[in-house]
Amino acid sequence: MSRRRQGGGERGPSRPAGGEPDASTPARPPGREPSRLPFVAQVAILVAVFAVVTLIAELAGAANLGVALGIGSIAFAIALMAVMLKVD
């Protein structure tokens, strides 16, 4: 039988005790760029879209406030998908 070398052998170097990554491990997953807008700005955009579209629907003559809020929630969902998918 052959003996395996310490230090990883064929599988590469071993990790330090405790499972902590070493300094060469990137802090974020590869292939994913950091968000361009901070979280607070994203939330502000979503709230503003909901409020503005609801106001426009109400001023445009929606039957009642419930209809205007429904239209605002649809616009909110569209804006949420755009923020999540980073549509430019």
Beta strands, then each sheet from edge to edge (+ up, - down):
end
